[in-house]
Amino acid sequence: MTMTEREFWTVLHGLVFGTVFLLAFAGGFAGLWSLQPALTTSAGIRERMKRLLIGMWTMAVIAWLTVFSGTYVVYPWYRDPNPSSPRSFLLSNPDTSAWHTFGMEWKEHVGWFAPILATPAAFIVTYYGTSLAERNRLRKAALVLFTIAFAASAVAGLFGAFLNKVAPIR
């Protein structure tokens, strides 16, 4: 089995970065959720911080890698003016034009919310450290930012997977 360069970048952008992003989200969310004095000891909170920091920053960095690789590597191939490009293919048929006018337009804009929101969530965890366990409102704010970042990436990822199925980049 061989892949073209474009297929490789599409897989790296969507499947590899997306999988790492999902794993980092799961770890980061669980870590933030359980970072409460009522659920663990002070030693337990200190021990969890290392994993929490790794999960939060991994998600933020992967989110940035995903949007940059999508925007500056994969997306130009999609928008190629060539009549055989995925964009031209989708717009040439009224039955598939909504995939571009709705799906791709949402994907390309909503996806940027993921790194923009995951980064301040990771910063909150880094800045406040173990004291975040005592600062319930800040911890919940980080959880909200983190969850919205995940939701934005889920929307972009779903549209990306569906668009690649309908009009793959070759």
PyMOL commands that set and color helices and strands:
alter all, ss='L'
color gray80, all
select helices_A, chain A and resi 5-33+42-78+86-91+97-110+113-133+136-166
alter helices_A, ss='H'
color red, helices_A
deselect
rebuild
show_as cartoon
